[in-house]
């Protein structure tokens, strides 16, 4: 008997969200075994820009993927409701429609909008109906030195205000003094305070002293239930780098192999060029696979990056580079 059209139709591909990382008991023996061969890591990182190159339509496709993984961010002391509203409008329409339509990508949005606590409500109002989550930085960002009970209360207030994601900062002193029990308990308290909101653990890697410390801190935060591990606040003198990213990504891979749970990665600070976005995406694909190139497991903490991506996409369509002011944030 001849099959009907509905019977012969290929099954649709559904993006399955992996179960949330519940954490585990602190395993100090595992933490103590973690090492980092700095010279080997740096040699590998130096090869990355030249080893993966995509051109023409393939480059445009990867850049569009990068747009969907951006946490569009404003974290300035002079933030206003108007600035946040303009940022949210850009998140809804990150690339001009006359560029997106020929590429078949109308409706593309960024991964999230990231703001301070006071700007959660204006961001939620501006993003109503878009499906774009609001992320809030918390726990005494960026230093993380306020009393613990206040940091926990700050998380709870941001969750109550409607933030779907919370970017917390760890106490760097716990890493520098190798007090892994204290770091674990702190991170666990932050995770519990987040409830259903996903928590991104900012390690401030530029202040941790060594790649081994970065690797161990990454592991402890994942053991405590972090949904993402993130490089930087963007306020340190050294932010996201390829060696640090390689260490953190491999810690994620080791945790996946041991527990079966997926943890996301977010490089933040200093990523402003489209070519940098391509390098980071290729690194994720090489080390963790295509699944980690989706916005539920990978984000860029950036804003200026979006303007350069839009400029490169326009060049792909027209063959000419436009002025930077034509790709403003709002």
N, C-alpha and C positions, 0 to 999 in steps of 0.2 A: 504494500500500500504506500502511495506517495506521501511523504511527510509535508505537513503544513509549514508555512513560513515561520510561525512561532516555534515549531519543533526543531527547525534547522538553524535557527538563529544562534550565533555563538554566545556563550555566557558572558555577561558583562563583568569586567574586572572591578572588584570592590576593594578599596584601600582598607585593609584591616588594621585597626589600632591594636598594638600589642598590649597585654595586660600591664597595668601600672606597677612600677618597681615598689614592692612593699618593704624593701630593706631586709636586713638579717642581723643576727647577733654579731657584735664586734669580734673579729678574728684577728687578734694581735700577732699571731704567728704568721698569718698571710701578709699582714702589713709589713712585718719585719723582713720578709723575704723579698719585698719589692725593691728593685734596684733600677738605676738608669745609667746607661753607658753614654755619657754626654757627648763624647767625640763622635761616636757612631750615629747618634741621633742628629747631631748637627750636620754630619756629612750627608745623611739621607735627606735632611730638610733642604740642603743646598741644591740637590738634584731636582727637586720638585718643580720649580718654575719651567725648566727646560724639558722635562720628561712627558708632560701632558699638554698637548696643544690641540685646540679645536678651532675650526674655521667655518666661515660662511654660515649656512643654515644650522649646522650643528652648534656653532657658537651662540647663535641667536636663541636656540632652544635652551641651552644651558643658562644663558643670562635670564631668560624668562623664569626658569626654575629658581634661580637665585632671588629674583624679586619676591616670589611666593614664600621665601624663607627669611625675609628681613623682618626684624622687630624694629619698626620705625620709631625712633626714640627722640624725646626731648627731656633733658634733665638739667635745666639751667635754673639758677636762682631767680631769674627774671621771667620765668614762664607765666603766661597769662592764658585766660580762657580762649581768647581769640587765636593765640598761637597754637594751642592744642586743637582747636576746631580746624584750623588750616592743615595741621598735620594729619588729622583724621580724614579730611577730604582727600589728601594725597594718598593715604592708605587705601581708601576706597577706589581711587583711580591713580595708581602709582605711575603709570605710563600713559602718555597721551593716546586718546582713542584712535587718532589717525595713524598711529604706529601699531597699536594692538590689533585693529581690525584686519589689516592685510596679513597679519601673522596668524589670524584665527584664534586670538587669545583675548577677546573681549570678555570683561568680567573678572580679569585677573586682579587679585588684591595682595597686599603684603600679609605676612604671617601673624603679626600682632602690632599693637601700639603700646609703647612702654613709657610710663610717666611716673611722677611722684604721687604720693597718696592724695594730696589736695586736688589733683587733676583727674582722679578716677571718674567722678560723676560727669564732668563735662565730656570726657572721652567716651564714656558709655552712651551718653545722649547723642553725640555726634556720629557714633558707629551703629546706631540702632538699625536693626534689620540687615546688617552687612555680614554677620557671622564672624567678624574679626574680633578676636579676644583682646581684652585690655590687660596688660601686665603692669604691675606696680613694683618699684624698688622699695625695699623695706629693711628693717633691722639696723637702723642708724646708718644707712647708706650715705657716703661710700666707706667710711672708716669702720663702722660696726663696733664702736666703743661705748655705746650707751648701755645702761644696766640691762641685764638679760630680761628681766620681767617687762621692761619697757619695749624691748625689741619684740618679744612675743606678743605683747598687746598691740604693737604697730601692725604686725601681720594680721591679727584677728580683726582689727579695724578695717584694713584694706580688703580682706575677704568679705566682711560685712558690707562694704561699700560696692562690691560687685566685681572686684578683680578676679579674673580666671586664672592668672598666673602670678606668682610672687617671686621676685628676684632678690634673694637674701645674700648677705655678705658674711663670710665666716670670720671668726677671730683669728687673725694671722698668728698671734702669739702662741696659740695651741700647736700650730704646725712648727713654728720656729723652736719651741721647747720640746717638741716630740710628745706632747700630751694628747695622744690619740683618743684616750678615753673621754677627755673633756670635749674634744672636737666632735666625737660621735654623739655624746649626750646633748650638746648644743644643737647639732644638726637634727637630731631626732625630735627635740622640742620644737624646732622650727617646722619640721614636716608635720607634726601633730597639729600645730596651730593652723596650718594651711587647710586642713580638712580636705575637701574635694578639689581645691585649687592646686594646680601643679606648681612645684617648687623648683627653681633654678638656683643652684649653689654657686655663688661667685667666689672663686678662690683667690682673686687678686694675685695672680701668679708672679707678677713682677716684683712682689714683695716677699716671696717665699724662700728665696735664697738659693735653691738648687732644683734641678729637674727631678731628683729623687724625692724631694719634699712635695713637688707637684704631683708626682705619681701616687705617693702615699696618701696625700690629702684627697685626691680624686677618689681613691678606693674607699677611704673611710666615709666620705660623704655619700657614696653610693650604698655602702652598707647601712647607713642611717636612713636611706629611703629617698635620696635626691632623684627627681625626675629628669633633671638636666644637670650637667656640670658646665660651668661658664668660666672663661679665662679671667675676665677683668671687669672692673667697674667703668672703665674708660677714663678714669680720673688719675690713674697711676702714670708714672713716667714711662713705664714699659707695659704695653698692653698685649694683645694677641700676637703671637709669633708662631712660625711653623714648627720649630723644635718643641715648644710647649704644647702645641696642638697635637703633634705626633704622640707625645707622652700621654696626654689625656685620652686621645682616641684609642690607644692601645690598652689603657686601663679599662675603658668601656668594653673593649673586646674581651679582655680577660674576665671581667665581671659577667658578661653574657655567657661565656663558656662555662663558668662555674655555677651560675644560678639560673640561666635561661631567661633573665629579665633584660629588657631593652632600656637603656638610659640615653638620653639625648645629649647633644653637644652644642655649645654656643660660643664661638669666638667673638670677642667684642673689643672695640677700640682700635683705631689705626687702620681699619679696612675701608678704604675709600675709592678704590679703583676696580673697574669691572674685571680686569685681568686677575686681581687678587681673589675675587669671588670665584672665578673659574679654577684657580689653584686649590682653594679650600674645598670646593665641590669634588674635584678630582681626587683629593686626598681622602675625603669621606668614602667615595666610591671604591678606591683602591683598598683601604684598610678595613672598612665595615660593610661595603656592598651598597647596592642601589637603594635599598630600603632606608638607609640613613641620609638619603638626599631628599627626603620628604619633610615638610615643615613640622610634623609632630615629633621629629627626632633631630632636626637640625635647624638652627637659626643663626642669622648674622645679627649682632648688636651694632647697628649702623644707621646712619641717615644720609650722609653725603654720598655713600655708595650708590644710592638709588639714582641720583642725578647722572652719574657717569654711565650707569647701565642704560638709562634711557637714551643718552647721547650715542652710545655704541649701537643700540638697536635702530636708531634713526639712520646712522651711517650704513647699517646693513641694508636698509631699504632704499636709500637715496644715493649712496656712494659718496656723500659729503658729510663733513663734520660741522655741526652747528655750534654756536656760541654757548658757553655754559649758562648764561642768564636765561636761555630758553628752556632750561630744565630745572626751574626753581622748585623748592620744597613746598611752597604754598603761595 
